[in-house]
Amino acid sequence: MAKLVLSKFLKEELQKIESITSNAVPLDVAEHMILGTDHAEIGALILAKWFFPIDIVNAVYWHHNPERIKNSDMQSDIVCLSNQRCQSNADRDSVSGQFAKPSSAVLKRLGMKLDQHKEMALKAHNWMEKLSDTLTFD
């Protein structure tokens, strides 16, 4: 949602951010370089203004920094893990091909082992490929 707001009102800044991220700089880091904030903080501020429950606001705010959550809850950890899942390719780094490890703090709080996460990530990746094949029209 915050990314949609940014794309509507900060087109020039987004071009600069995209240029920075093309050099393997993480999106949130590039956003801080250009905007002094990032989409997580902007999204959380919007949700707070709309009177969303604090646990949802916190889940959005902390989805890039799960180790820093003081009072984490399952919802925040699931959002963090889901975000990381969306940002990866079967949890493998696109440059090195190595497994991108999720936050150990998140896995611990969710009671998951790394092997379980790998299996879940691979299943999700395979499911997405099948879905993509099904939705592809030639």
A tleap script that builds the chain and sets N, CA, C and O, in Angstrom:
source leaprc.protein.ff14SB
mol = sequence {
  NMET ALA LYS LEU VAL LEU SER LYS PHE LEU
  LYS GLU GLU LEU GLN LYS ILE GLU SER ILE
  THR SER ASN ALA VAL PRO LEU ASP VAL ALA
  GLU HIE MET ILE LEU GLY THR ASP HIE ALA
  GLU ILE GLY ALA LEU ILE LEU ALA LYS TRP
  PHE PHE PRO ILE ASP ILE VAL ASN ALA VAL
  TYR TRP HIE HIE ASN PRO GLU ARG ILE LYS
  ASN SER ASP MET GLN SER ASP ILE VAL CYS
  LEU SER ASN GLN ARG CYS GLN SER ASN ALA
  ASP ARG ASP SER VAL SER GLY GLN PHE ALA
  LYS PRO SER SER ALA VAL LEU LYS ARG LEU
  GLY MET LYS LEU ASP GLN HIE LYS GLU MET
  ALA LEU LYS ALA HIE ASN TRP MET GLU LYS
  LEU SER ASP THR LEU THR PHE CASP
}
set mol.1.N position { 0.811 -1.180 0.000 }
set mol.1.CA position { 0.000 0.000 0.000 }
set mol.1.C position { 0.865 1.259 0.000 }
set mol.1.O position { 0.612 2.193 -0.761 }
set mol.2.N position { 1.874 1.280 0.848 }
set mol.2.CA position { 2.754 2.454 0.885 }
set mol.2.C position { 3.496 2.615 -0.436 }
set mol.2.O position { 3.750 3.736 -0.878 }
set mol.3.N position { 3.838 1.509 -1.058 }
set mol.3.CA position { 4.523 1.591 -2.352 }
set mol.3.C position { 3.600 2.219 -3.403 }
set mol.3.O position { 4.066 2.941 -4.284 }
set mol.4.N position { 2.310 1.949 -3.315 }
set mol.4.CA position { 1.351 2.582 -4.227 }
set mol.4.C position { 1.283 4.084 -3.988 }
set mol.4.O position { 1.239 4.870 -4.934 }
set mol.5.N position { 1.276 4.473 -2.732 }
set mol.5.CA position { 1.251 5.900 -2.389 }
set mol.5.C position { 2.516 6.574 -2.915 }
set mol.5.O position { 2.454 7.652 -3.506 }
set mol.6.N position { 3.667 5.930 -2.696 }
set mol.6.CA position { 4.922 6.499 -3.178 }
set mol.6.C position { 4.912 6.637 -4.695 }
set mol.6.O position { 5.346 7.654 -5.235 }
set mol.7.N position { 4.414 5.609 -5.382 }
set mol.7.CA position { 4.409 5.663 -6.850 }
set mol.7.C position { 3.490 6.751 -7.380 }
set mol.7.O position { 3.713 7.262 -8.478 }
set mol.8.N position { 2.475 7.110 -6.631 }
set mol.8.CA position { 1.536 8.151 -7.054 }
set mol.8.C position { 2.120 9.556 -6.860 }
set mol.8.O position { 1.923 10.435 -7.698 }
set mol.9.N position { 2.832 9.758 -5.759 }
set mol.9.CA position { 3.239 11.111 -5.398 }
set mol.9.C position { 4.739 11.409 -5.505 }
set mol.9.O position { 5.139 12.573 -5.457 }
set mol.10.N position { 5.563 10.385 -5.647 }
set mol.10.CA position { 7.009 10.606 -5.638 }
set mol.10.C position { 7.691 9.910 -6.816 }
set mol.10.O position { 8.645 9.153 -6.635 }
set mol.11.N position { 7.198 10.172 -8.002 }
set mol.11.CA position { 7.704 9.502 -9.202 }
set mol.11.C position { 9.199 9.749 -9.430 }
set mol.11.O position { 9.943 8.814 -9.725 }
set mol.12.N position { 9.627 10.971 -9.297 }
set mol.12.CA position { 11.035 11.309 -9.524 }
set mol.12.C position { 11.938 10.617 -8.500 }
set mol.12.O position { 12.990 10.081 -8.850 }
set mol.13.N position { 11.518 10.635 -7.237 }
set mol.13.CA position { 12.291 9.992 -6.184 }
set mol.13.C position { 12.342 8.478 -6.391 }
set mol.13.O position { 13.364 7.844 -6.127 }
set mol.14.N position { 11.235 7.902 -6.864 }
set mol.14.CA position { 11.208 6.461 -7.105 }
set mol.14.C position { 12.174 6.063 -8.209 }
set mol.14.O position { 12.764 4.984 -8.152 }
set mol.15.N position { 12.342 6.910 -9.203 }
set mol.15.CA position { 13.327 6.623 -10.253 }
set mol.15.C position { 14.738 6.569 -9.663 }
set mol.15.O position { 15.543 5.718 -10.041 }
set mol.16.N position { 15.026 7.472 -8.744 }
set mol.16.CA position { 16.334 7.464 -8.078 }
set mol.16.C position { 16.499 6.203 -7.232 }
set mol.16.O position { 17.565 5.588 -7.213 }
set mol.17.N position { 15.435 5.832 -6.537 }
set mol.17.CA position { 15.467 4.621 -5.700 }
set mol.17.C position { 15.691 3.390 -6.567 }
set mol.17.O position { 16.495 2.524 -6.220 }
set mol.18.N position { 14.987 3.306 -7.690 }
set mol.18.CA position { 15.156 2.174 -8.604 }
set mol.18.C position { 16.586 2.111 -9.142 }
set mol.18.O position { 17.147 1.027 -9.298 }
set mol.19.N position { 17.164 3.258 -9.419 }
set mol.19.CA position { 18.544 3.303 -9.893 }
set mol.19.C position { 19.488 2.748 -8.832 }
set mol.19.O position { 20.404 1.992 -9.154 }
set mol.20.N position { 19.278 3.110 -7.599 }
set mol.20.CA position { 20.133 2.631 -6.504 }
set mol.20.C position { 19.945 1.129 -6.303 }
set mol.20.O position { 20.925 0.404 -6.129 }
set mol.21.N position { 18.698 0.653 -6.325 }
set mol.21.CA position { 18.452 -0.777 -6.106 }
set mol.21.C position { 18.993 -1.632 -7.245 }
set mol.21.O position { 19.248 -2.821 -7.056 }
set mol.22.N position { 19.170 -1.048 -8.415 }
set mol.22.CA position { 19.742 -1.813 -9.533 }
set mol.22.C position { 21.198 -2.191 -9.271 }
set mol.22.O position { 21.757 -3.037 -9.969 }
set mol.23.N position { 21.810 -1.565 -8.266 }
set mol.23.CA position { 23.187 -1.880 -7.866 }
set mol.23.C position { 23.210 -2.778 -6.634 }
set mol.23.O position { 24.146 -2.724 -5.837 }
set mol.24.N position { 22.167 -3.611 -6.481 }
set mol.24.CA position { 22.065 -4.601 -5.400 }
set mol.24.C position { 21.926 -3.983 -4.012 }
set mol.24.O position { 22.261 -4.625 -3.016 }
set mol.25.N position { 21.443 -2.763 -3.935 }
set mol.25.CA position { 21.156 -2.131 -2.649 }
set mol.25.C position { 19.713 -2.494 -2.286 }
set mol.25.O position { 18.815 -2.338 -3.113 }
set mol.26.N position { 19.479 -2.978 -1.054 }
set mol.26.CA position { 18.104 -3.318 -0.658 }
set mol.26.C position { 17.171 -2.111 -0.772 }
set mol.26.O position { 17.581 -0.969 -0.568 }
set mol.27.N position { 15.927 -2.388 -1.099 }
set mol.27.CA position { 14.932 -1.336 -1.312 }
set mol.27.C position { 14.808 -0.406 -0.114 }
set mol.27.O position { 14.821 0.813 -0.282 }
set mol.28.N position { 14.690 -0.951 1.087 }
set mol.28.CA position { 14.501 -0.090 2.252 }
set mol.28.C position { 15.714 0.812 2.493 }
set mol.28.O position { 15.563 1.941 2.959 }
set mol.29.N position { 16.899 0.326 2.182 }
set mol.29.CA position { 18.109 1.150 2.317 }
set mol.29.C position { 18.085 2.279 1.296 }
set mol.29.O position { 18.373 3.430 1.628 }
set mol.30.N position { 17.742 1.950 0.055 }
set mol.30.CA position { 17.662 2.971 -1.001 }
set mol.30.C position { 16.588 4.013 -0.668 }
set mol.30.O position { 16.787 5.206 -0.898 }
set mol.31.N position { 15.471 3.569 -0.134 }
set mol.31.CA position { 14.413 4.521 0.246 }
set mol.31.C position { 14.914 5.481 1.314 }
set mol.31.O position { 14.635 6.679 1.249 }
set mol.32.N position { 15.648 4.970 2.294 }
set mol.32.CA position { 16.195 5.840 3.343 }
set mol.32.C position { 17.203 6.829 2.760 }
set mol.32.O position { 17.273 7.978 3.195 }
set mol.33.N position { 17.972 6.384 1.786 }
set mol.33.CA position { 18.957 7.271 1.167 }
set mol.33.C position { 18.280 8.451 0.473 }
set mol.33.O position { 18.778 9.575 0.535 }
set mol.34.N position { 17.164 8.206 -0.179 }
set mol.34.CA position { 16.489 9.252 -0.956 }
set mol.34.C position { 15.413 9.972 -0.145 }
set mol.34.O position { 15.293 11.195 -0.219 }
set mol.35.N position { 14.630 9.216 0.629 }
set mol.35.CA position { 13.473 9.802 1.315 }
set mol.35.C position { 13.695 10.087 2.799 }
set mol.35.O position { 12.964 10.876 3.399 }
set mol.36.N position { 14.696 9.449 3.383 }
set mol.36.CA position { 14.884 9.579 4.824 }
set mol.36.C position { 13.934 8.695 5.614 }
set mol.36.O position { 13.870 8.786 6.840 }
set mol.37.N position { 13.208 7.854 4.928 }
set mol.37.CA position { 12.259 6.911 5.531 }
set mol.37.C position { 12.086 5.768 4.548 }
set mol.37.O position { 12.742 5.743 3.507 }
set mol.38.N position { 11.214 4.824 4.864 }
set mol.38.CA position { 10.972 3.737 3.921 }
set mol.38.C position { 9.485 3.386 3.862 }
set mol.38.O position { 8.677 3.907 4.630 }
set mol.39.N position { 9.150 2.506 2.946 }
set mol.39.CA position { 7.745 2.161 2.730 }
set mol.39.C position { 7.119 1.506 3.953 }
set mol.39.O position { 5.910 1.621 4.151 }
set mol.40.N position { 7.906 0.822 4.778 }
set mol.40.CA position { 7.358 0.198 5.979 }
set mol.40.C position { 6.857 1.260 6.960 }
set mol.40.O position { 5.758 1.150 7.505 }
set mol.41.N position { 7.665 2.269 7.171 }
set mol.41.CA position { 7.276 3.346 8.092 }
set mol.41.C position { 6.095 4.141 7.534 }
set mol.41.O position { 5.164 4.481 8.263 }
set mol.42.N position { 6.144 4.428 6.249 }
set mol.42.CA position { 5.037 5.175 5.627 }
set mol.42.C position { 3.750 4.372 5.704 }
set mol.42.O position { 2.698 4.913 6.043 }
set mol.43.N position { 3.825 3.087 5.393 }
set mol.43.CA position { 2.640 2.228 5.471 }
set mol.43.C position { 2.076 2.170 6.874 }
set mol.43.O position { 0.862 2.240 7.061 }
set mol.44.N position { 2.950 2.042 7.865 }
set mol.44.CA position { 2.497 1.993 9.254 }
set mol.44.C position { 1.828 3.308 9.670 }
set mol.44.O position { 0.817 3.304 10.372 }
set mol.45.N position { 2.402 4.427 9.229 }
set mol.45.CA position { 1.801 5.728 9.551 }
set mol.45.C position { 0.410 5.869 8.928 }
set mol.45.O position { -0.514 6.378 9.562 }
set mol.46.N position { 0.275 5.420 7.695 }
set mol.46.CA position { -1.028 5.482 7.030 }
set mol.46.C position { -2.045 4.623 7.777 }
set mol.46.O position { -3.162 5.062 8.052 }
set mol.47.N position { -1.644 3.396 8.100 }
set mol.47.CA position { -2.559 2.496 8.813 }
set mol.47.C position { -2.951 3.052 10.179 }
set mol.47.O position { -4.099 2.916 10.602 }
set mol.48.N position { -2.000 3.677 10.868 }
set mol.48.CA position { -2.312 4.286 12.173 }
set mol.48.C position { -3.313 5.429 12.005 }
set mol.48.O position { -4.236 5.572 12.808 }
set mol.49.N position { -3.132 6.240 10.966 }
set mol.49.CA position { -4.073 7.341 10.693 }
set mol.49.C position { -5.472 6.818 10.383 }
set mol.49.O position { -6.471 7.478 10.668 }
set mol.50.N position { -5.529 5.619 9.793 }
set mol.50.CA position { -6.811 5.000 9.458 }
set mol.50.C position { -7.364 4.167 10.612 }
set mol.50.O position { -8.360 3.462 10.449 }
set mol.51.N position { -6.723 4.247 11.770 }
set mol.51.CA position { -7.161 3.568 12.991 }
set mol.51.C position { -7.161 2.045 12.881 }
set mol.51.O position { -8.023 1.375 13.450 }
set mol.52.N position { -6.186 1.501 12.142 }
set mol.52.CA position { -6.020 0.054 12.125 }
set mol.52.C position { -5.515 -0.396 13.493 }
set mol.52.O position { -4.886 0.388 14.203 }
set mol.53.N position { -5.778 -1.635 13.870 }
set mol.53.CA position { -5.278 -2.138 15.158 }
set mol.53.C position { -3.750 -2.067 15.216 }
set mol.53.O position { -3.069 -2.232 14.204 }
set mol.54.N position { -3.233 -1.821 16.406 }
set mol.54.CA position { -1.800 -1.621 16.593 }
set mol.54.C position { -0.990 -2.840 16.162 }
set mol.54.O position { 0.139 -2.686 15.696 }
set mol.55.N position { -1.536 -4.046 16.305 }
set mol.55.CA position { -0.763 -5.221 15.902 }
set mol.55.C position { -0.552 -5.258 14.389 }
set mol.55.O position { 0.477 -5.746 13.922 }
set mol.56.N position { -1.504 -4.754 13.629 }
set mol.56.CA position { -1.355 -4.679 12.170 }
set mol.56.C position { -0.366 -3.570 11.809 }
set mol.56.O position { 0.482 -3.750 10.935 }
set mol.57.N position { -0.475 -2.438 12.476 }
set mol.57.CA position { 0.465 -1.329 12.253 }
set mol.57.C position { 1.892 -1.800 12.540 }
set mol.57.O position { 2.803 -1.533 11.757 }
set mol.58.N position { 2.088 -2.496 13.655 }
set mol.58.CA position { 3.418 -2.987 14.014 }
set mol.58.C position { 3.930 -4.027 13.017 }
set mol.58.O position { 5.117 -4.038 12.694 }
set mol.59.N position { 3.057 -4.893 12.533 }
set mol.59.CA position { 3.461 -5.912 11.562 }
set mol.59.C position { 4.004 -5.254 10.298 }
set mol.59.O position { 4.998 -5.708 9.732 }
set mol.60.N position { 3.353 -4.189 9.860 }
set mol.60.CA position { 3.816 -3.464 8.672 }
set mol.60.C position { 5.115 -2.720 8.978 }
set mol.60.O position { 6.062 -2.764 8.193 }
set mol.61.N position { 5.151 -2.045 10.108 }
set mol.61.CA position { 6.312 -1.226 10.460 }
set mol.61.C position { 7.591 -2.056 10.575 }
set mol.61.O position { 8.649 -1.623 10.119 }
set mol.62.N position { 7.505 -3.241 11.178 }
set mol.62.CA position { 8.686 -4.031 11.490 }
set mol.62.C position { 8.987 -5.137 10.492 }
set mol.62.O position { 9.853 -5.966 10.772 }
set mol.63.N position { 8.323 -5.198 9.346 }
set mol.63.CA position { 8.507 -6.365 8.488 }
set mol.63.C position { 9.904 -6.497 7.890 }
set mol.63.O position { 10.247 -7.560 7.372 }
set mol.64.N position { 10.711 -5.453 7.948 }
set mol.64.CA position { 12.109 -5.559 7.503 }
set mol.64.C position { 13.076 -5.745 8.665 }
set mol.64.O position { 14.238 -6.086 8.447 }
set mol.65.N position { 12.624 -5.530 9.876 }
set mol.65.CA position { 13.505 -5.579 11.055 }
set mol.65.C position { 12.883 -6.395 12.187 }
set mol.65.O position { 12.642 -5.857 13.267 }
set mol.66.N position { 12.620 -7.668 11.962 }
set mol.66.CA position { 11.920 -8.456 12.983 }
set mol.66.C position { 12.710 -8.640 14.271 }
set mol.66.O position { 12.123 -8.880 15.326 }
set mol.67.N position { 14.026 -8.531 14.201 }
set mol.67.CA position { 14.834 -8.692 15.414 }
set mol.67.C position { 14.645 -7.521 16.376 }
set mol.67.O position { 14.944 -7.631 17.565 }
set mol.68.N position { 14.152 -6.412 15.856 }
set mol.68.CA position { 14.023 -5.196 16.673 }
set mol.68.C position { 12.651 -5.039 17.320 }
set mol.68.O position { 12.425 -4.094 18.076 }
set mol.69.N position { 11.734 -5.962 17.027 }
set mol.69.CA position { 10.391 -5.874 17.613 }
set mol.69.C position { 10.492 -6.174 19.102 }
set mol.69.O position { 11.011 -7.216 19.501 }
set mol.70.N position { 9.994 -5.258 19.915 }
set mol.70.CA position { 10.042 -5.471 21.363 }
set mol.70.C position { 8.984 -6.479 21.802 }
set mol.70.O position { 9.279 -7.405 22.557 }
set mol.71.N position { 7.784 -6.303 21.340 }
set mol.71.CA position { 6.685 -7.201 21.707 }
set mol.71.C position { 6.142 -7.849 20.450 }
set mol.71.O position { 5.078 -7.486 19.950 }
set mol.72.N position { 6.895 -8.817 19.949 }
set mol.72.CA position { 6.485 -9.442 18.697 }
set mol.72.C position { 5.263 -10.322 18.927 }
set mol.72.O position { 5.002 -10.796 20.033 }
set mol.73.N position { 4.545 -10.517 17.865 }
set mol.73.CA position { 3.435 -11.447 17.892 }
set mol.73.C position { 3.491 -12.273 16.619 }
set mol.73.O position { 4.254 -11.963 15.703 }
set mol.74.N position { 2.703 -13.300 16.564 }
set mol.74.CA position { 2.730 -14.206 15.421 }
set mol.74.C position { 2.430 -13.461 14.126 }
set mol.74.O position { 3.030 -13.751 13.090 }
set mol.75.N position { 1.521 -12.518 14.175 }
set mol.75.CA position { 1.142 -11.765 12.979 }
set mol.75.C position { 2.341 -11.018 12.395 }
set mol.75.O position { 2.558 -11.048 11.184 }
set mol.76.N position { 3.109 -10.358 13.237 }
set mol.76.CA position { 4.290 -9.627 12.767 }
set mol.76.C position { 5.308 -10.573 12.148 }
set mol.76.O position { 5.897 -10.276 11.109 }
set mol.77.N position { 5.505 -11.704 12.792 }
set mol.77.CA position { 6.476 -12.666 12.281 }
set mol.77.C position { 6.023 -13.273 10.953 }
set mol.77.O position { 6.848 -13.491 10.066 }
set mol.78.N position { 4.756 -13.541 10.807 }
set mol.78.CA position { 4.238 -14.090 9.552 }
set mol.78.C position { 4.358 -13.064 8.434 }
set mol.78.O position { 4.720 -13.421 7.313 }
set mol.79.N position { 4.065 -11.805 8.712 }
set mol.79.CA position { 4.213 -10.752 7.694 }
set mol.79.C position { 5.672 -10.638 7.283 }
set mol.79.O position { 5.969 -10.519 6.094 }
set mol.80.N position { 6.580 -10.671 8.236 }
set mol.80.CA position { 8.011 -10.589 7.935 }
set mol.80.C position { 8.445 -11.756 7.062 }
set mol.80.O position { 9.111 -11.560 6.046 }
set mol.81.N position { 8.073 -12.965 7.451 }
set mol.81.CA position { 8.450 -14.151 6.694 }
set mol.81.C position { 7.819 -14.131 5.305 }
set mol.81.O position { 8.457 -14.518 4.326 }
set mol.82.N position { 6.582 -13.686 5.219 }
set mol.82.CA position { 5.896 -13.600 3.922 }
set mol.82.C position { 6.558 -12.575 3.018 }
set mol.82.O position { 6.721 -12.813 1.821 }
set mol.83.N position { 6.935 -11.449 3.577 }
set mol.83.CA position { 7.629 -10.427 2.792 }
set mol.83.C position { 8.939 -10.978 2.256 }
set mol.83.O position { 9.267 -10.806 1.082 }
set mol.84.N position { 9.674 -11.635 3.120 }
set mol.84.CA position { 10.939 -12.213 2.683 }
set mol.84.C position { 10.705 -13.266 1.604 }
set mol.84.O position { 11.480 -13.372 0.653 }
set mol.85.N position { 9.665 -14.021 1.750 }
set mol.85.CA position { 9.300 -15.054 0.770 }
set mol.85.C position { 9.007 -14.408 -0.583 }
set mol.85.O position { 9.411 -14.931 -1.622 }
set mol.86.N position { 8.317 -13.289 -0.574 }
set mol.86.CA position { 7.977 -12.590 -1.818 }
set mol.86.C position { 9.209 -11.967 -2.471 }
set mol.86.O position { 9.247 -11.799 -3.690 }
set mol.87.N position { 10.196 -11.630 -1.681 }
set mol.87.CA position { 11.384 -10.958 -2.197 }
set mol.87.C position { 12.442 -11.920 -2.707 }
set mol.87.O position { 13.456 -11.488 -3.256 }
set mol.88.N position { 12.223 -13.208 -2.536 }
set mol.88.CA position { 13.255 -14.164 -2.922 }
set mol.88.C position { 12.763 -15.087 -4.021 }
set mol.88.O position { 11.581 -15.100 -4.364 }
set mol.89.N position { 13.676 -15.846 -4.553 }
set mol.89.CA position { 13.350 -16.822 -5.584 }
set mol.89.C position { 13.631 -18.193 -4.995 }
set mol.89.O position { 14.766 -18.669 -5.015 }
set mol.90.N position { 12.581 -18.828 -4.465 }
set mol.90.CA position { 12.721 -20.100 -3.757 }
set mol.90.C position { 13.768 -19.983 -2.655 }
set mol.90.O position { 14.490 -20.933 -2.351 }
set mol.91.N position { 13.829 -18.794 -2.068 }
set mol.91.CA position { 14.772 -18.502 -0.988 }
set mol.91.C position { 16.226 -18.709 -1.376 }
set mol.91.O position { 17.049 -19.119 -0.557 }
set mol.92.N position { 16.528 -18.423 -2.624 }
set mol.92.CA position { 17.917 -18.494 -3.074 }
set mol.92.C position { 18.327 -17.119 -3.588 }
set mol.92.O position { 17.580 -16.456 -4.309 }
set mol.93.N position { 19.513 -16.713 -3.205 }
set mol.93.CA position { 20.058 -15.445 -3.664 }
set mol.93.C position { 20.254 -15.518 -5.174 }
set mol.93.O position { 20.869 -16.456 -5.683 }
set mol.94.N position { 19.735 -14.534 -5.877 }
set mol.94.CA position { 19.778 -14.570 -7.337 }
set mol.94.C position { 21.202 -14.468 -7.890 }
set mol.94.O position { 21.453 -14.888 -9.019 }
set mol.95.N position { 22.122 -13.923 -7.121 }
set mol.95.CA position { 23.491 -13.796 -7.595 }
set mol.95.C position { 24.304 -15.050 -7.265 }
set mol.95.O position { 24.926 -15.642 -8.146 }
set mol.96.N position { 24.294 -15.447 -5.997 }
set mol.96.CA position { 25.139 -16.569 -5.580 }
set mol.96.C position { 24.439 -17.913 -5.691 }
set mol.96.O position { 25.104 -18.948 -5.733 }
set mol.97.N position { 23.105 -17.920 -5.739 }
set mol.97.CA position { 22.361 -19.176 -5.765 }
set mol.97.C position { 22.274 -19.826 -4.396 }
set mol.97.O position { 21.762 -20.937 -4.262 }
set mol.98.N position { 22.773 -19.135 -3.381 }
set mol.98.CA position { 22.753 -19.690 -2.032 }
set mol.98.C position { 21.410 -19.435 -1.357 }
set mol.98.O position { 20.705 -18.477 -1.674 }
set mol.99.N position { 21.080 -20.309 -0.429 }
set mol.99.CA position { 19.842 -20.189 0.323 }
set mol.99.C position { 19.855 -18.894 1.133 }
set mol.99.O position { 20.799 -18.633 1.878 }
set mol.100.N position { 18.822 -18.098 0.988 }
set mol.100.CA position { 18.700 -16.854 1.746 }
set mol.100.C position { 18.033 -17.184 3.074 }
set mol.100.O position { 16.848 -17.514 3.116 }
set mol.101.N position { 18.789 -17.096 4.143 }
set mol.101.CA position { 18.259 -17.492 5.452 }
set mol.101.C position { 17.280 -16.453 5.980 }
set mol.101.O position { 17.554 -15.254 5.962 }
set mol.102.N position { 16.144 -16.931 6.444 }
set mol.102.CA position { 15.199 -16.010 7.082 }
set mol.102.C position { 15.715 -15.629 8.470 }
set mol.102.O position { 16.676 -16.211 8.973 }
set mol.103.N position { 15.077 -14.673 9.055 }
set mol.103.CA position { 15.450 -14.237 10.396 }
set mol.103.C position { 15.368 -15.409 11.368 }
set mol.103.O position { 14.331 -16.061 11.487 }
set mol.104.N position { 16.472 -15.664 12.057 }
set mol.104.CA position { 16.470 -16.749 13.047 }
set mol.104.C position { 15.527 -16.432 14.200 }
set mol.104.O position { 14.925 -17.336 14.779 }
set mol.105.N position { 15.398 -15.144 14.535 }
set mol.105.CA position { 14.484 -14.754 15.610 }
set mol.105.C position { 13.040 -15.078 15.227 }
set mol.105.O position { 12.267 -15.561 16.054 }
set mol.106.N position { 12.682 -14.810 13.970 }
set mol.106.CA position { 11.324 -15.098 13.505 }
set mol.106.C position { 11.061 -16.596 13.510 }
set mol.106.O position { 10.028 -17.049 14.003 }
set mol.107.N position { 11.994 -17.361 12.962 }
set mol.107.CA position { 11.814 -18.817 12.954 }
set mol.107.C position { 11.662 -19.359 14.368 }
set mol.107.O position { 10.816 -20.215 14.626 }
set mol.108.N position { 12.477 -18.862 15.269 }
set mol.108.CA position { 12.412 -19.325 16.660 }
set mol.108.C position { 11.054 -18.999 17.278 }
set mol.108.O position { 10.437 -19.849 17.920 }
set mol.109.N position { 10.594 -17.767 17.081 }
set mol.109.CA position { 9.303 -17.371 17.669 }
set mol.109.C position { 8.147 -18.155 17.064 }
set mol.109.O position { 7.156 -18.421 17.743 }
set mol.110.N position { 8.267 -18.531 15.781 }
set mol.110.CA position { 7.203 -19.305 15.135 }
set mol.110.C position { 7.343 -20.800 15.380 }
set mol.110.O position { 6.475 -21.583 14.994 }
set mol.111.N position { 8.443 -21.195 16.024 }
set mol.111.CA position { 8.661 -22.609 16.306 }
set mol.111.C position { 9.005 -23.412 15.061 }
set mol.111.O position { 8.689 -24.598 14.976 }
set mol.112.N position { 9.650 -22.768 14.098 }
set mol.112.CA position { 10.032 -23.430 12.846 }
set mol.112.C position { 11.530 -23.684 12.816 }
set mol.112.O position { 12.325 -22.894 13.326 }
set mol.113.N position { 11.892 -24.792 12.214 }
set mol.113.CA position { 13.293 -25.085 11.951 }
set mol.113.C position { 13.610 -24.625 10.529 }
set mol.113.O position { 12.715 -24.499 9.693 }
set mol.114.N position { 14.882 -24.379 10.270 }
set mol.114.CA position { 15.298 -23.891 8.963 }
set mol.114.C position { 14.888 -24.862 7.859 }
set mol.114.O position { 14.449 -24.432 6.793 }
set mol.115.N position { 15.025 -26.160 8.100 }
set mol.115.CA position { 14.627 -27.155 7.097 }
set mol.115.C position { 13.131 -27.078 6.788 }
set mol.115.O position { 12.723 -27.249 5.640 }
set mol.116.N position { 12.319 -26.821 7.809 }
set mol.116.CA position { 10.882 -26.675 7.586 }
set mol.116.C position { 10.598 -25.460 6.717 }
set mol.116.O position { 9.755 -25.500 5.821 }
set mol.117.N position { 11.318 -24.380 6.997 }
set mol.117.CA position { 11.130 -23.172 6.203 }
set mol.117.C position { 11.550 -23.409 4.753 }
set mol.117.O position { 10.863 -22.978 3.827 }
set mol.118.N position { 12.678 -24.095 4.557 }
set mol.118.CA position { 13.136 -24.396 3.198 }
set mol.118.C position { 12.085 -25.200 2.444 }
set mol.118.O position { 11.782 -24.917 1.285 }
set mol.119.N position { 11.538 -26.197 3.112 }
set mol.119.CA position { 10.516 -27.035 2.476 }
set mol.119.C position { 9.282 -26.211 2.121 }
set mol.119.O position { 8.740 -26.342 1.023 }
set mol.120.N position { 8.841 -25.368 3.041 }
set mol.120.CA position { 7.690 -24.510 2.794 }
set mol.120.C position { 7.969 -23.548 1.639 }
set mol.120.O position { 7.108 -23.332 0.786 }
set mol.121.N position { 9.164 -22.973 1.614 }
set mol.121.CA position { 9.534 -22.025 0.563 }
set mol.121.C position { 9.564 -22.708 -0.800 }
set mol.121.O position { 9.104 -22.144 -1.792 }
set mol.122.N position { 10.101 -23.910 -0.844 }
set mol.122.CA position { 10.164 -24.641 -2.105 }
set mol.122.C position { 8.761 -25.009 -2.594 }
set mol.122.O position { 8.468 -24.908 -3.785 }
set mol.123.N position { 7.907 -25.430 -1.678 }
set mol.123.CA position { 6.522 -25.746 -2.050 }
set mol.123.C position { 5.809 -24.502 -2.588 }
set mol.123.O position { 5.099 -24.568 -3.591 }
set mol.124.N position { 6.007 -23.381 -1.915 }
set mol.124.CA position { 5.378 -22.136 -2.364 }
set mol.124.C position { 5.898 -21.738 -3.742 }
set mol.124.O position { 5.129 -21.310 -4.603 }
set mol.125.N position { 7.187 -21.880 -3.942 }
set mol.125.CA position { 7.794 -21.549 -5.238 }
set mol.125.C position { 7.223 -22.439 -6.338 }
set mol.125.O position { 6.845 -21.953 -7.404 }
set mol.126.N position { 7.162 -23.737 -6.077 }
set mol.126.CA position { 6.617 -24.673 -7.065 }
set mol.126.C position { 5.144 -24.383 -7.361 }
set mol.126.O position { 4.704 -24.460 -8.508 }
set mol.127.N position { 4.404 -24.054 -6.327 }
set mol.127.CA position { 2.995 -23.724 -6.510 }
set mol.127.C position { 2.848 -22.468 -7.374 }
set mol.127.O position { 1.985 -22.409 -8.250 }
set mol.128.N position { 3.690 -21.473 -7.123 }
set mol.128.CA position { 3.633 -20.241 -7.905 }
set mol.128.C position { 4.001 -20.499 -9.366 }
set mol.128.O position { 3.393 -19.920 -10.266 }
set mol.129.N position { 4.988 -21.363 -9.609 }
set mol.129.CA position { 5.345 -21.697 -10.987 }
set mol.129.C position { 4.176 -22.374 -11.706 }
set mol.129.O position { 3.876 -22.051 -12.855 }
set mol.130.N position { 3.523 -23.308 -11.026 }
set mol.130.CA position { 2.359 -23.983 -11.629 }
set mol.130.C position { 1.247 -22.981 -11.905 }
set mol.130.O position { 0.620 -23.015 -12.964 }
set mol.131.N position { 1.008 -22.100 -10.961 }
set mol.131.CA position { -0.022 -21.080 -11.133 }
set mol.131.C position { 0.333 -20.168 -12.291 }
set mol.131.O position { -0.529 -19.826 -13.100 }
set mol.132.N position { 1.590 -19.771 -12.379 }
set mol.132.CA position { 2.039 -18.918 -13.470 }
set mol.132.C position { 1.864 -19.605 -14.822 }
set mol.132.O position { 1.422 -18.984 -15.788 }
set mol.133.N position { 2.213 -20.882 -14.882 }
set mol.133.CA position { 2.028 -21.648 -16.124 }
set mol.133.C position { 0.571 -21.730 -16.503 }
set mol.133.O position { 0.221 -21.651 -17.681 }
set mol.134.N position { -0.282 -21.889 -15.504 }
set mol.134.CA position { -1.725 -21.993 -15.759 }
set mol.134.C position { -2.287 -20.681 -16.272 }
set mol.134.O position { -3.195 -20.672 -17.103 }
set mol.135.N position { -1.752 -19.573 -15.782 }
set mol.135.CA position { -2.286 -18.255 -16.144 }
set mol.135.C position { -1.605 -17.644 -17.359 }
set mol.135.O position { -1.993 -16.563 -17.802 }
set mol.136.N position { -0.607 -18.309 -17.901 }
set mol.136.CA position { 0.098 -17.793 -19.069 }
set mol.136.C position { -0.696 -18.112 -20.335 }
set mol.136.O position { -1.062 -19.256 -20.604 }
set mol.137.N position { -0.941 -17.068 -21.085 }
set mol.137.CA position { -1.675 -17.235 -22.348 }
set mol.137.C position { -0.731 -16.949 -23.493 }
set mol.137.O position { -0.157 -15.864 -23.585 }
set mol.138.N position { -0.573 -17.930 -24.367 }
set mol.138.CA position { 0.309 -17.736 -25.524 }
set mol.138.C position { -0.494 -17.443 -26.774 }
set mol.138.O position { 0.080 -17.252 -27.846 }
savepdb mol mol.pdb
quit
